[in-house]
């Protein structure tokens, strides 16, 4: 799943949370909060994995150059 889809789902989770707050529905609010929390963790791990690959690539090119 790409990052734009994760941001779209994060927006959906935020909308669910606010919809639950407006309607005083705890279960909808809970689903929105958990969806947002899971997606934020997923985004952090995805970006961290991409940065890790970039850092390792940079280190491997530095090791090859004299």
C-alpha positions, 0 to 999 in steps of 0.5 A, a space after each residue: 500500500 502506498 503512502 497516498 492510500 495511507 493518508 486517504 485512510 488516515 483522513 477516513 479515520 479522522 472523519 470517523 472519529 469526528 463523526 462519532 464525537 458529533 453523534 456521541 457514538 463511542 464505538 465510531 469514535 473508537 474505530 476512528 481513533 484506532 484506525 488513525 493510530 494504526 496508520 500513523 504507526 504504519 506510516 512511521 515504519 514505512 518512512 523508516 524503512 525507506 530511510 534505512 534503505 537510503 542510508 544503507 545505500 549511501 554507506 555502501 557507496 562510501 565504502 567502495 570509493 577510495 
